[in-house]
Amino acid sequence: SSGINAEYGVTGQADSLEETLKKVLDSRSEDIQQCLKDRFLCEHEKLLNFDWKANLVLESNLISNLNEPSVTLSFDVKHHDTVTVECNEEELYYLIQELEKAKLEAQSMLT
């Protein structure tokens, strides 16, 4: 407030304005936070649907006995084409862990 006072040469009005703004922001802080959360969540991509398919690769042109499981995930995302990911077991577990972290973070934003 002293910066405002010095810049505008006003003593009591700037302090009064600052106090009024603080009171308004404090009294409406929950409404402001909820509005920002709603706006943030509405403007970002949303998962509309997903599909998965389990695969077992038995062999390749280089290896005759591979037997490697994999999964193909397809995500329909708002404002984007379908995103398709193929991962092995280790990558799938990592993806699940990251999605669980994202879910917890999103839930914490809503509370």
Buried (B, 14 or more C-beta within 10 A) or exposed (E): EEEEBEEEEEEEEBBEEEEEEEEEEEEEEEEEEEEEBEEEEEEEEEEEEEEEEEEEEEEEEEEEEEEEEBBEBBBBBEEEEEEEEEBBEEEBEEBEEEEEEEEEEEEEEEE
